[in-house]
Amino acid sequence: MNQQPFAVPPQWWAPKLSPFWVRLMRRQRLRKIKREQKITRIDVEGVEHLQQALDSGAGVLITPNHSFHYDSYAMFEAAATVNRPFYFLAAWQVFAMSTRWERWVLQAHGVFSIDREGTDLRAFKTAVDIIKTSPYPLVVFPEGDIYHTNDRLTPFRDGAAAMAISAAKRADRPIVLVPTALKIWYCEDPTKNLLKVLENLEGRFNWRPRPDLSLKDRVYRVAEGILTLKELEYLNSPQAGPLSGRLRQLAETLLSRMEQRSGIKSKGGIIPERVKDVRRHHIQVLQKPDVPADERIQLLLEMDDLFFIVQLFSYPGDYAHTQPTIERLAEIIDKFEEDVLGLSYPSVKGERRITVRFGEPIAAQPYIAQPDGSHALTQALENRVQGLLDSLNGVNEGTPA
């Protein structure tokens, strides 16, 4: 995962969608993704579901999974198939870490910012207004972060569903959500390049390379080594048990300590939501001018630890055990490059192709009257998107390692 600044946003970036510029820059986007990421093909399936919703005059919210850094490029190409640009909601850090030219391009492509750590009413209202009245769909990634687990969703946040329900309460037209699956495959065997990264990682531990082991065994050997070092750092000794359990234990231990220290009562939700609560508390305290120096240092260290906890959460532990395809093993190695080697983006291991599959729309109106409608709609969306991913994998299981 990429480390980002977490603080009060310096400003809000509004959407300035220009269909003209979106169309004009299409070839440039395709050249860029081919040159920099070796994405040579983007297939769009299930277009009839999205087209039907648009032709009916409904307000449309598109909810894809969020598994790789360039998924927005796939969605831009999907927009071209229906000849209608999309709006996009993105974390404010995307704008803050971009150049002035890049910000202009983002806004011209309909991207606007949201403060995910706070209560960003301006971004929420803008999203609701787009869904309620715009002829162009809005894209929101309900997973929030990029976890590099393309085959397995991480729990969806309720924000996208809340936006759709809020729009449905106020709109004079139907509001629908279009579940969408994004899946990437290798077109050529990347094993040679994956092994180079593993040798680099093994060298970090002063280990000898183990070409006698399978790719899967070498990946999990490195994972065990990394986790053991972090357990020594935070818990003073290595822990026993399966990798997945140790990952959860370390994350829970660190997060519980910070919740207790901050006086935050855990709501029992998923780890990213609990991290968000603690991070919001720390940001608010750090804004105060009279915070003692030692307290400020402690809070800043804990902000780093909160990021580490989300990194732990992003590793399911058993992701490649049951189905060790090249794609799954490559995703784990990509994560190692970001989390251990400190790369902003993983290296490109080979030529790839992407499939975008739209599913049948889900009407938002029936969820308005439900006591916990946002959560129920979120669960429905999550199940649909996972089903679409499973169906894509049923057609192409990936390359065995």
ZAZAKE-773734 format. One line per 4 residues: number of its first residue (from 0); their letters; for each residue y, x, z of N, C-alpha, C. Coordinates in steps of 0.2 Angstrom, whole numbers, plus 5000, padded with zeros to 4 digits. Example, Ala and Ser with C-alpha at 12.3 -4.5 7.8 and 13.67 -1.06 7.14 Angstrom:
2
0) AS) 4972:5066:5039:4978:5062:5039:4984:5066:5039 ~ 4989:5064:5035:4995:5068:5036:5000:5064:5039
% end
This chain:
401
0) MNQQ) 4994:5004:5000:5000:5000:5000:5006:5004:5000 ~ 5012:5002:4997:5018:5005:4997:5022:5004:5003 ~ 5025:5010:5006:5029:5009:5012:5036:5006:5009 ~ 5039:5002:5013:5045:4999:5011:5050:4999:5016
4) PFAV) 5057:4999:5015:5061:4998:5021:5061:4991:5024 ~ 5061:4991:5030:5061:4984:5034:5067:4984:5038 ~ 5072:4980:5036:5078:4979:5040:5081:4972:5038 ~ 5087:4971:5040:5091:4966:5037:5093:4967:5030
8) PPQW) 5092:4963:5025:5093:4964:5018:5101:4966:5017 ~ 5102:4970:5013:5110:4972:5012:5113:4966:5008 ~ 5109:4962:5004:5112:4957:5001:5107:4952:4998 ~ 5109:4947:4995:5104:4943:4991:5105:4943:4984
12) WAPK) 5099:4944:4980:5100:4944:4973:5098:4937:4970 ~ 5102:4934:4966:5101:4928:4963:5097:4928:4957 ~ 5094:4923:4954:5091:4923:4948:5096:4922:4942 ~ 5096:4926:4937:5100:4925:4931:5096:4925:4925
16) LSPF) 5092:4920:4925:5087:4920:4919:5090:4919:4913 ~ 5088:4923:4908:5091:4923:4901:5085:4923:4896 ~ 5083:4917:4894:5077:4917:4889:5078:4921:4883 ~ 5084:4922:4881:5086:4927:4876:5083:4934:4877
20) WVRL) 5085:4937:4883:5083:4944:4885:5076:4944:4886 ~ 5073:4939:4889:5066:4939:4890:5062:4939:4884 ~ 5064:4935:4879:5061:4936:4872:5062:4943:4869 ~ 5068:4945:4869:5070:4951:4866:5066:4957:4869
24) MRRQ) 5065:4957:4875:5062:4963:4878:5054:4963:4879 ~ 5051:4958:4875:5044:4957:4876:5040:4963:4873 ~ 5042:4965:4867:5039:4971:4864:5040:4977:4869 ~ 5045:4978:4872:5047:4984:4876:5042:4983:4882
28) RLRK) 5041:4977:4885:5037:4977:4891:5030:4978:4889 ~ 5027:4976:4883:5020:4978:4881:5019:4985:4880 ~ 5024:4988:4877:5024:4996:4876:5024:4999:4882 ~ 5028:4997:4887:5028:5000:4893:5022:5000:4897
32) IKRE) 5019:4994:4897:5013:4993:4901:5007:4997:4898 ~ 5007:4997:4891:5002:5001:4887:5003:5009:4889 ~ 5009:5011:4888:5010:5018:4889:5009:5021:4896 ~ 5011:5017:4901:5011:5019:4908:5005:5017:4912
36) QKIT) 5002:5011:4910:4996:5009:4913:4989:5008:4909 ~ 4990:5010:4903:4984:5009:4898:4981:5002:4898 ~ 4986:4997:4899:4984:4990:4898:4985:4989:4890 ~ 4979:4988:4887:4979:4987:4880:4978:4980:4878
40) RIDV) 4976:4975:4882:4975:4968:4880:4977:4964:4886 ~ 4980:4958:4885:4981:4953:4890:4979:4946:4887 ~ 4974:4944:4889:4971:4937:4887:4974:4932:4892 ~ 4976:4926:4889:4978:4920:4893:4973:4914:4891
44) EGVE) 4970:4912:4897:4966:4906:4896:4968:4900:4900 ~ 4966:4894:4898:4968:4888:4902:4975:4886:4901 ~ 4978:4889:4895:4985:4887:4894:4986:4880:4893 ~ 4981:4876:4891:4982:4869:4891:4984:4865:4897
48) HLQQ) 4981:4868:4903:4983:4865:4910:4990:4866:4911 ~ 4993:4872:4910:5000:4873:4911:5004:4869:4906 ~ 5002:4869:4899:5006:4866:4894:5006:4858:4895 ~ 5001:4855:4898:5001:4848:4899:5006:4847:4905
52) ALDS) 5006:4851:4910:5011:4850:4915:5018:4850:4913 ~ 5019:4855:4909:5026:4856:4906:5028:4850:4901 ~ 5023:4848:4897:5025:4843:4892:5026:4836:4896 ~ 5023:4835:4902:5024:4829:4906:5031:4829:4909
56) GAGV) 5034:4834:4909:5041:4834:4912:5041:4836:4920 ~ 5035:4838:4922:5034:4839:4929:5037:4846:4931 ~ 5039:4846:4938:5042:4853:4940:5035:4857:4942 ~ 5035:4863:4940:5029:4867:4940:5030:4873:4945
60) LITP) 5026:4874:4949:5025:4880:4953:5019:4884:4952 ~ 5019:4890:4949:5013:4894:4948:5011:4899:4953 ~ 5005:4899:4955:5003:4903:4961:4997:4907:4960 ~ 4998:4913:4957:4993:4918:4955:4991:4922:4962
64) NHSF) 4985:4926:4961:4984:4931:4966:4988:4937:4964 ~ 4988:4942:4969:4993:4947:4968:4989:4954:4970 ~ 4985:4956:4965:4981:4962:4966:4983:4968:4963 ~ 4988:4968:4959:4990:4975:4956:4997:4975:4955
68) HYDS) 5000:4981:4954:5007:4981:4954:5010:4979:4947 ~ 5007:4978:4942:5009:4976:4936:5007:4969:4934 ~ 5006:4965:4939:5003:4958:4937:5009:4954:4935 ~ 5015:4956:4936:5021:4952:4933:5021:4953:4926
72) YAMF) 5019:4958:4923:5019:4959:4916:5014:4954:4913 ~ 5008:4953:4916:5003:4949:4914:5006:4942:4914 ~ 5010:4940:4919:5013:4933:4919:5019:4932:4914 ~ 5023:4938:4912:5028:4937:4907:5024:4936:4900
76) EAAA) 5018:4939:4899:5015:4938:4893:5012:4930:4893 ~ 5010:4928:4899:5007:4921:4899:5013:4916:4898 ~ 5019:4918:4900:5025:4914:4899:5026:4913:4891 ~ 5025:4919:4888:5026:4919:4880:5021:4914:4877
80) TVNR) 5015:4913:4879:5011:4909:4876:5013:4901:4876 ~ 5017:4900:4881:5020:4893:4881:5027:4893:4879 ~ 5029:4898:4877:5036:4899:4874:5041:4896:4879 ~ 5040:4898:4885:5045:4896:4891:5045:4901:4896
84) PFYF) 5051:4904:4898:5051:4909:4903:5050:4907:4910 ~ 5048:4911:4914:5046:4909:4921:5052:4912:4926 ~ 5053:4909:4931:5056:4912:4937:5051:4915:4942 ~ 5054:4920:4945:5049:4924:4950:5053:4925:4957
88) LAAW) 5049:4924:4962:5051:4926:4969:5048:4933:4971 ~ 5053:4937:4973:5051:4944:4975:5054:4946:4981 ~ 5051:4950:4985:5053:4953:4991:5060:4957:4990 ~ 5065:4956:4994:5071:4960:4993:5071:4967:4992
92) QVFA) 5065:4970:4995:5064:4977:4994:5063:4979:4987 ~ 5061:4975:4983:5060:4976:4976:5067:4978:4973 ~ 5072:4974:4974:5078:4975:4972:5082:4981:4975 ~ 5081:4982:4982:5084:4987:4985:5082:4994:4983
96) MSTR) 5075:4995:4981:5073:5001:4979:5073:5002:4971 ~ 5077:4998:4968:5078:4998:4960:5085:5001:4959 ~ 5085:5004:4953:5092:5006:4950:5096:5000:4948 ~ 5102:5001:4947:5107:4995:4945:5104:4992:4938
100) WERW) 5102:4996:4933:5099:4993:4927:5093:4989:4929 ~ 5088:4992:4933:5082:4988:4934:5084:4982:4938 ~ 5089:4981:4942:5091:4975:4945:5093:4970:4940 ~ 5097:4972:4935:5099:4968:4930:5094:4965:4926
104) VLQA) 5089:4969:4924:5083:4967:4921:5079:4962:4925 ~ 5078:4963:4931:5074:4959:4935:5078:4952:4935 ~ 5084:4952:4937:5088:4945:4937:5088:4942:4930 ~ 5088:4946:4925:5088:4942:4918:5081:4939:4917
108) HGVF) 5076:4942:4920:5069:4939:4919:5068:4934:4924 ~ 5073:4931:4928:5072:4926:4932:5070:4928:4939 ~ 5070:4934:4941:5068:4936:4948:5073:4936:4953 ~ 5072:4933:4959:5077:4933:4964:5073:4935:4970
112) SIDR) 5077:4937:4975:5075:4940:4981:5074:4935:4987 ~ 5069:4937:4992:5068:4933:4998:5067:4938:5003 ~ 5070:4937:5009:5068:4941:5015:5062:4938:5019 ~ 5057:4941:5018:5050:4938:5021:5050:4939:5028
116) EGTD) 5054:4944:5031:5053:4945:5038:5058:4940:5042 ~ 5062:4936:5038:5067:4932:5042:5066:4925:5039 ~ 5071:4921:5041:5071:4914:5038:5076:4914:5033 ~ 5074:4915:5027:5079:4915:5021:5080:4908:5018
120) LRAF) 5084:4905:5021:5086:4898:5018:5088:4898:5011 ~ 5092:4903:5010:5095:4903:5003:5090:4904:4998 ~ 5085:4908:4999:5080:4909:4994:5075:4903:4994 ~ 5074:4900:5000:5070:4894:5000:5073:4888:4996
124) KTAV) 5080:4887:4997:5083:4882:4994:5083:4883:4986 ~ 5084:4889:4984:5084:4891:4977:5078:4889:4974 ~ 5072:4891:4977:5065:4890:4975:5064:4882:4974 ~ 5066:4879:4979:5065:4871:4979:5069:4868:4973
128) DIIK) 5075:4871:4972:5080:4868:4967:5076:4869:4960 ~ 5074:4875:4959:5070:4877:4953:5064:4872:4952 ~ 5060:4871:4957:5054:4867:4956:5056:4860:4955 ~ 5062:4858:4958:5064:4851:4958:5067:4849:4951
132) TSPY) 5071:4854:4948:5075:4852:4942:5074:4856:4936 ~ 5072:4862:4937:5072:4867:4931:5067:4865:4926 ~ 5068:4866:4919:5063:4865:4914:5058:4871:4914 ~ 5060:4877:4918:5056:4883:4918:5052:4883:4925
136) PLVV) 5045:4885:4925:5041:4886:4931:5044:4891:4935 ~ 5042:4891:4941:5043:4896:4946:5036:4899:4948 ~ 5036:4906:4948:5030:4910:4950:5031:4912:4957 ~ 5026:4911:4962:5026:4914:4969:5019:4916:4970
140) FPEG) 5019:4922:4973:5012:4925:4974:5011:4924:4982 ~ 5006:4919:4983:5005:4917:4990:5002:4922:4995 ~ 4999:4927:4992:4996:4932:4996:5002:4937:4999 ~ 5007:4937:4996:5013:4941:4999:5013:4948:4997
144) DIYH) 5008:4952:4999:5007:4959:4997:5002:4960:4992 ~ 5002:4966:4990:4997:4969:4985:4991:4972:4989 ~ 4985:4970:4989:4980:4972:4993:4975:4976:4989 ~ 4975:4976:4983:4970:4979:4979:4963:4977:4980
148) TNDR) 4962:4970:4981:4956:4967:4981:4955:4962:4976 ~ 4955:4963:4970:4956:4959:4964:4950:4953:4965 ~ 4944:4954:4967:4939:4949:4967:4939:4945:4973 ~ 4943:4947:4978:4943:4943:4984:4950:4942:4987
152) LTPF) 4952:4935:4987:4959:4934:4990:4959:4936:4997 ~ 4965:4938:4999:4967:4938:5006:4971:4931:5007 ~ 4971:4929:5013:4973:4922:5015:4980:4921:5012 ~ 4981:4915:5009:4987:4913:5006:4992:4911:5012
156) RDGA) 4998:4913:5011:5004:4911:5016:5006:4904:5014 ~ 5009:4900:5019:5010:4893:5018:5017:4892:5014 ~ 5021:4897:5013:5027:4897:5010:5028:4893:5003 ~ 5023:4895:4999:5023:4892:4992:5022:4885:4992
160) AAMA) 5017:4883:4996:5016:4875:4997:5021:4872:5000 ~ 5025:4875:5005:5030:4872:5009:5036:4871:5004 ~ 5037:4875:4999:5042:4874:4994:5041:4869:4989 ~ 5034:4868:4987:5032:4863:4983:5033:4856:4986
164) ISAA) 5031:4855:4992:5031:4849:4996:5039:4847:4997 ~ 5043:4852:4999:5050:4851:5000:5053:4848:4993 ~ 5051:4851:4988:5054:4849:4981:5051:4842:4980 ~ 5045:4840:4981:5042:4834:4980:5045:4828:4984
168) KRAD) 5048:4830:4990:5051:4825:4994:5058:4823:4991 ~ 5061:4827:4987:5068:4826:4984:5068:4825:4976 ~ 5063:4826:4973:5063:4826:4966:5062:4819:4963 ~ 5065:4819:4957:5064:4812:4953:5059:4813:4948
172) RPIV) 5054:4818:4949:5049:4819:4944:5043:4822:4948 ~ 5037:4821:4945:5031:4824:4948:5032:4832:4949 ~ 5029:4834:4955:5029:4841:4956:5022:4843:4957 ~ 5020:4849:4953:5013:4851:4953:5013:4859:4954
176) LVPT) 5007:4861:4956:5006:4868:4957:5000:4870:4953 ~ 5001:4875:4949:4996:4878:4945:4992:4884:4947 ~ 4986:4883:4950:4983:4889:4953:4981:4894:4947 ~ 4982:4900:4948:4981:4905:4942:4978:4911:4945
180) ALKI) 4973:4913:4941:4969:4919:4943:4971:4925:4938 ~ 4972:4931:4941:4973:4937:4937:4967:4942:4938 ~ 4964:4944:4933:4958:4949:4934:4959:4954:4929 ~ 4958:4961:4931:4958:4966:4927:4951:4970:4927
184) WYCE) 4950:4972:4921:4944:4976:4920:4945:4982:4916 ~ 4940:4987:4917:4941:4993:4913:4937:4992:4906 ~ 4940:4995:4901:4937:4995:4894:4933:5001:4893 ~ 4934:5006:4897:4930:5012:4896:4928:5015:4903
188) DPTK) 4923:5019:4904:4920:5021:4910:4925:5026:4913 ~ 4928:5024:4919:4933:5029:4922:4930:5033:4928 ~ 4923:5034:4928:4920:5038:4933:4923:5045:4934 ~ 4923:5048:4928:4926:5055:4928:4932:5056:4932
192) NLLK) 4937:5051:4931:4943:5052:4934:4943:5050:4941 ~ 4939:5045:4943:4938:5043:4950:4935:5049:4954 ~ 4930:5052:4951:4927:5058:4955:4933:5063:4956 ~ 4937:5064:4951:4943:5069:4952:4947:5068:4959
196) VLEN) 4948:5061:4959:4952:5059:4965:4948:5060:4972 ~ 4942:5058:4971:4937:5059:4977:4937:5066:4979 ~ 4936:5071:4974:4936:5078:4976:4943:5080:4979 ~ 4948:5078:4977:4955:5079:4980:4955:5077:4987
200) LEGR) 4952:5071:4989:4952:5068:4995:4947:5072:5000 ~ 4941:5074:4997:4937:5078:5001:4940:5084:5003 ~ 4944:5087:4998:4947:5093:5000:4952:5093:5005 ~ 4955:5087:5006:4960:5086:5012:4956:5087:5018
204) FNWR) 4950:5085:5019:4946:5086:5025:4942:5093:5025 ~ 4944:5097:5020:4940:5104:5020:4932:5102:5019 ~ 4931:5097:5016:4924:5095:5014:4922:5098:5008 ~ 4915:5100:5007:4913:5102:5001:4911:5095:4997
208) PRPD) 4913:5095:4990:4911:5090:4986:4904:5088:4986 ~ 4902:5082:4986:4895:5080:4986:4893:5076:4980 ~ 4892:5080:4974:4890:5077:4968:4883:5074:4968 ~ 4879:5075:4973:4872:5073:4974:4872:5065:4977
212) LSLK) 4878:5063:4979:4879:5056:4982:4881:5052:4976 ~ 4880:5045:4977:4883:5040:4972:4890:5040:4973 ~ 4893:5037:4968:4901:5036:4969:4902:5031:4975 ~ 4898:5026:4975:4899:5021:4981:4898:5025:4988
216) DRVY) 4893:5029:4988:4892:5033:4995:4898:5038:4996 ~ 4900:5041:4991:4906:5046:4992:4912:5042:4994 ~ 4913:5036:4991:4919:5032:4993:4919:5030:5000 ~ 4913:5028:5003:4912:5025:5009:4912:5031:5014
220) RVAE) 4910:5037:5012:4910:5043:5016:4917:5045:5018 ~ 4921:5045:5012:4929:5046:5013:4932:5041:5018 ~ 4930:5035:5017:4933:5029:5021:4931:5031:5028 ~ 4925:5032:5030:4923:5034:5037:4927:5040:5040
224) GILT) 4928:5045:5036:4932:5051:5038:4939:5049:5040 ~ 4942:5045:5035:4949:5043:5036:4950:5039:5043 ~ 4945:5034:5043:4945:5029:5049:4944:5033:5056 ~ 4939:5038:5055:4938:5041:5061:4944:5045:5064
228) LKEL) 4947:5048:5059:4953:5052:5061:4959:5048:5064 ~ 4960:5042:5061:4964:5037:5064:4962:5034:5071 ~ 4956:5033:5072:4953:5031:5079:4955:5037:5084 ~ 4954:5043:5082:4955:5048:5086:4963:5049:5088
232) EYLN) 4967:5047:5083:4974:5047:5084:4976:5041:5089 ~ 4974:5035:5088:4976:5030:5092:4972:5028:5098 ~ 4965:5029:5097:4961:5027:5103:4957:5033:5106 ~ 4959:5039:5104:4957:5045:5108:4949:5047:5106
236) SPQA) 4946:5043:5103:4939:5044:5101:4936:5040:5096 ~ 4931:5042:5092:4929:5038:5086:4925:5032:5089 ~ 4925:5027:5086:4921:5021:5088:4915:5020:5084 ~ 4910:5016:5087:4904:5014:5084:4904:5008:5080
240) GPLS) 4899:5007:5076:4898:5000:5073:4900:5000:5065 ~ 4899:4995:5062:4900:4994:5055:4908:4996:5053 ~ 4909:4998:5047:4916:5000:5045:4921:4994:5046 ~ 4918:4988:5044:4923:4982:5044:4925:4980:5051
244) GRLR) 4920:4980:5056:4922:4979:5063:4926:4984:5066 ~ 4926:4990:5064:4930:4995:5067:4937:4995:5064 ~ 4938:4993:5058:4944:4991:5055:4948:4986:5059 ~ 4944:4980:5060:4947:4975:5063:4949:4976:5071
248) QLAE) 4944:4980:5074:4946:4982:5081:4952:4986:5082 ~ 4953:4991:5077:4959:4996:5078:4965:4992:5076 ~ 4965:4987:5071:4971:4983:5070:4972:4979:5075 ~ 4967:4975:5078:4969:4971:5084:4971:4974:5090
252) TLLS) 4968:4980:5092:4971:4984:5097:4978:4986:5097 ~ 4980:4989:5091:4987:4991:5090:4992:4985:5090 ~ 4990:4980:5087:4994:4974:5086:4995:4970:5093 ~ 4990:4970:5097:4990:4966:5103:4994:4970:5108
256) RMEQ) 4994:4977:5108:4998:4981:5112:5006:4980:5111 ~ 5007:4979:5104:5014:4978:5103:5017:4971:5104 ~ 5012:4966:5103:5014:4959:5105:5015:4959:5112 ~ 5011:4962:5116:5012:4962:5124:5019:4965:5126
260) RSGI) 5020:4971:5123:5026:4975:5124:5032:4971:5123 ~ 5032:4967:5117:5038:4964:5115:5038:4957:5118 ~ 5033:4955:5122:5034:4948:5125:5032:4943:5120 ~ 5029:4944:5114:5027:4939:5109:5020:4936:5110
264) KSKG) 5020:4930:5111:5013:4927:5112:5010:4925:5105 ~ 5004:4928:5104:5001:4928:5098:4999:4920:5096 ~ 5001:4918:5090:4999:4912:5088:4992:4911:5085 ~ 4989:4917:5085:4982:4917:5082:4981:4916:5075
268) GIIP) 4986:4918:5071:4986:4918:5064:4983:4924:5061 ~ 4983:4925:5054:4981:4931:5051:4985:4936:5053 ~ 4983:4942:5052:4986:4948:5055:4993:4949:5051 ~ 4994:4948:5045:5000:4949:5042:5006:4944:5045
272) ERVK) 5004:4938:5047:5009:4934:5050:5010:4936:5057 ~ 5006:4939:5060:5007:4941:5067:5011:4948:5066 ~ 5010:4952:5062:5014:4958:5060:5021:4956:5059 ~ 5022:4950:5055:5029:4948:5053:5033:4946:5059
276) DVRR) 5029:4943:5064:5033:4940:5070:5035:4947:5074 ~ 5031:4952:5075:5033:4958:5079:5038:4961:5075 ~ 5038:4962:5068:5043:4966:5064:5049:4962:5065 ~ 5049:4955:5064:5056:4952:5065:5059:4953:5072
280) HHIQ) 5055:4953:5077:5058:4955:5084:5061:4962:5084 ~ 5057:4967:5081:5060:4974:5081:5066:4974:5077 ~ 5066:4971:5071:5072:4972:5067:5079:4969:5071 ~ 5078:4963:5074:5083:4960:5078:5085:4965:5084
284) VLQK) 5081:4968:5087:5083:4972:5093:5086:4978:5090 ~ 5084:4981:5084:5087:4987:5082:5094:4986:5079 ~ 5096:4980:5078:5103:4978:5076:5108:4978:5081 ~ 5105:4978:5088:5110:4979:5093:5112:4986:5094
288) PDVP) 5119:4986:5095:5122:4993:5096:5120:4997:5102 ~ 5118:4993:5108:5118:4996:5114:5110:4997:5116 ~ 5106:4998:5111:5099:4999:5112:5098:5007:5114 ~ 5095:5008:5120:5094:5015:5122:5091:5019:5117
292) ADER) 5092:5026:5116:5090:5030:5111:5082:5030:5111 ~ 5079:5031:5118:5072:5031:5118:5068:5025:5116 ~ 5072:5019:5117:5069:5012:5115:5069:5012:5108 ~ 5075:5014:5105:5076:5014:5097:5070:5018:5094
296) IQLL) 5069:5024:5097:5064:5028:5094:5057:5025:5094 ~ 5056:5022:5100:5049:5018:5101:5048:5013:5096 ~ 5054:5009:5095:5053:5003:5090:5052:5006:5083 ~ 5056:5011:5081:5055:5014:5074:5048:5016:5073
300) LEMD) 5045:5020:5078:5038:5022:5078:5033:5016:5077 ~ 5035:5010:5081:5031:5004:5080:5031:5001:5074 ~ 5037:5002:5071:5038:4999:5064:5033:5002:5059 ~ 5032:5009:5060:5028:5013:5056:5021:5010:5057
304) DLFF) 5019:5009:5064:5012:5007:5065:5011:5000:5063 ~ 5016:4996:5062:5015:4989:5060:5013:4989:5052 ~ 5016:4994:5049:5014:4995:5042:5007:4997:5041 ~ 5005:5002:5046:4998:5004:5046:4993:4999:5048
308) IVQL) 4995:4994:5052:4991:4989:5054:4989:4984:5047 ~ 4994:4983:5043:4993:4979:5037:4989:4983:5032 ~ 4990:4990:5032:4985:4994:5028:4978:4993:5030 ~ 4977:4993:5037:4970:4992:5039:4967:4985:5037
312) FSYP) 4972:4980:5038:4970:4973:5036:4968:4973:5028 ~ 4971:4977:5024:4970:4977:5017:4963:4980:5015 ~ 4959:4983:5020:4953:4986:5018:4948:4981:5021 ~ 4944:4977:5017:4939:4972:5020:4933:4976:5023
316) GDYA) 4932:4982:5021:4926:4986:5024:4920:4985:5020 ~ 4918:4979:5018:4912:4977:5015:4913:4976:5007 ~ 4919:4977:5005:4921:4975:4998:4917:4977:4993 ~ 4914:4983:4993:4910:4986:4987:4903:4986:4989
320) HTQP) 4901:4984:4995:4894:4984:4997:4890:4980:4993 ~ 4892:4973:4993:4888:4968:4990:4888:4969:4982 ~ 4893:4971:4979:4894:4972:4972:4898:4978:4970 ~ 4895:4984:4970:4899:4990:4969:4900:4991:4962
324) TIER) 4904:4987:4959:4906:4988:4952:4911:4994:4952 ~ 4912:4996:4946:4917:5001:4945:4924:4999:4947 ~ 4926:4992:4945:4932:4990:4947:4933:4989:4954 ~ 4928:4987:4958:4929:4987:4965:4930:4994:4968
328) LAEI) 4926:4999:4966:4926:5005:4969:4933:5009:4967 ~ 4935:5007:4961:4941:5010:4958:4947:5007:4962 ~ 4947:5001:4964:4952:4998:4968:4953:5002:4975 ~ 4947:5003:4978:4947:5007:4985:4950:5014:4984
332) IDKF) 4948:5017:4978:4951:5024:4977:4958:5023:4976 ~ 4960:5018:4972:4968:5017:4971:4971:5017:4978 ~ 4968:5013:4982:4971:5012:4989:4972:5019:4993 ~ 4966:5023:4992:4966:5030:4995:4972:5034:4992
336) EEDV) 4974:5033:4986:4979:5037:4983:4986:5035:4986 ~ 4987:5029:4987:4993:5026:4990:4993:5028:4997 ~ 4988:5027:5001:4988:5027:5008:4987:5034:5011 ~ 4983:5038:5008:4981:5045:5010:4985:5050:5006
340) LGLS) 4985:5050:5000:4989:5055:4996:4996:5053:4995 ~ 4998:5047:4997:5005:5046:4997:5008:5044:4990 ~ 5004:5043:4985:5007:5041:4979:5010:5034:4979 ~ 5016:5033:4975:5019:5027:4975:5015:5022:4971
344) YPSV) 5011:5024:4966:5007:5020:4962:5001:5024:4961 ~ 4995:5021:4960:4989:5025:4959:4989:5028:4952 ~ 4985:5033:4951:4985:5036:4944:4981:5031:4940 ~ 4982:5032:4933:4978:5028:4929:4972:5031:4927
348) KGER) 4966:5028:4928:4959:5031:4927:4956:5029:4920 ~ 4959:5024:4916:4956:5023:4910:4959:5017:4907 ~ 4958:5015:4901:4960:5009:4897:4958:5003:4901 ~ 4962:4998:4901:4960:4992:4904:4963:4986:4901
352) RITV) 4960:4980:4903:4962:4973:4900:4963:4968:4905 ~ 4968:4964:4905:4969:4959:4910:4968:4952:4907 ~ 4965:4947:4911:4964:4940:4909:4968:4936:4914 ~ 4972:4932:4911:4976:4927:4915:4973:4920:4914
356) RFGE) 4970:4917:4919:4967:4910:4918:4971:4905:4923 ~ 4974:4900:4919:4977:4894:4923:4972:4889:4924 ~ 4972:4886:4930:4968:4881:4932:4971:4874:4932 ~ 4967:4869:4934:4970:4862:4933:4975:4861:4939
360) PIAA) 4981:4858:4937:4987:4857:4942:4985:4853:4948 ~ 4988:4855:4953:4987:4851:4960:4994:4847:4961 ~ 4994:4841:4962:5000:4837:4963:5002:4838:4970 ~ 5008:4839:4971:5011:4840:4978:5012:4834:4982
364) QPYI) 5014:4828:4978:5016:4822:4982:5011:4820:4987 ~ 5004:4820:4985:4999:4817:4990:5000:4821:4997 ~ 5002:4827:4997:5002:4831:5003:5009:4830:5008 ~ 5013:4826:5005:5020:4825:5009:5018:4821:5015
368) AQPD) 5014:4816:5015:5013:4812:5021:5008:4815:5026 ~ 5004:4820:5024:4999:4823:5028:5003:4827:5034 ~ 5000:4826:5040:5003:4830:5046:5004:4837:5045 ~ 4999:4840:5042:5000:4848:5041:4999:4849:5033
372) GSHA) 5003:4846:5030:5002:4846:5022:5003:4852:5019 ~ 5007:4857:5022:5008:4863:5019:5002:4867:5020 ~ 4999:4867:5025:4993:4871:5027:4987:4868:5022 ~ 4986:4861:5022:4981:4858:5018:4982:4860:5011
376) LTQA) 4988:4860:5008:4989:4862:5001:4988:4869:5000 ~ 4990:4873:5005:4988:4881:5004:4981:4882:5003 ~ 4977:4878:5008:4970:4879:5007:4967:4877:5001 ~ 4969:4872:4998:4967:4869:4992:4969:4874:4986
380) LENR) 4975:4877:4986:4977:4882:4981:4972:4888:4982 ~ 4971:4891:4988:4967:4897:4989:4960:4896:4986 ~ 4957:4890:4988:4950:4888:4985:4950:4888:4978 ~ 4955:4885:4975:4956:4885:4967:4956:4892:4964
384) VQGL) 4961:4896:4967:4962:4902:4964:4955:4907:4965 ~ 4952:4906:4971:4946:4910:4972:4941:4908:4967 ~ 4940:4901:4966:4936:4898:4961:4937:4901:4954 ~ 4943:4901:4952:4945:4904:4945:4943:4911:4945
388) LDSL) 4944:4915:4950:4942:4922:4950:4934:4923:4949 ~ 4931:4918:4953:4923:4919:4953:4921:4917:4946 ~ 4924:4912:4943:4922:4910:4936:4923:4916:4931 ~ 4929:4919:4932:4930:4925:4928:4925:4930:4929
392) NGVN) 4923:4932:4935:4918:4937:4936:4911:4934:4934 ~ 4910:4928:4934:4903:4925:4931:4902:4926:4924 ~ 4908:4927:4920:4908:4928:4913:4907:4936:4912 ~ 4911:4940:4916:4910:4947:4915:4910:4950:4922
396) EGTP) 4904:4952:4924:4903:4955:4931:4906:4961:4932 ~ 4908:4965:4927:4911:4971:4928:4906:4977:4927 ~ 4907:4983:4927:4903:4988:4926:4900:4991:4932 ~ 4893:4991:4933:4890:4994:4939:4891:5001:4939
400) A) 4892:5003:4946:4894:5010:4947:4888:5015:4946
% end
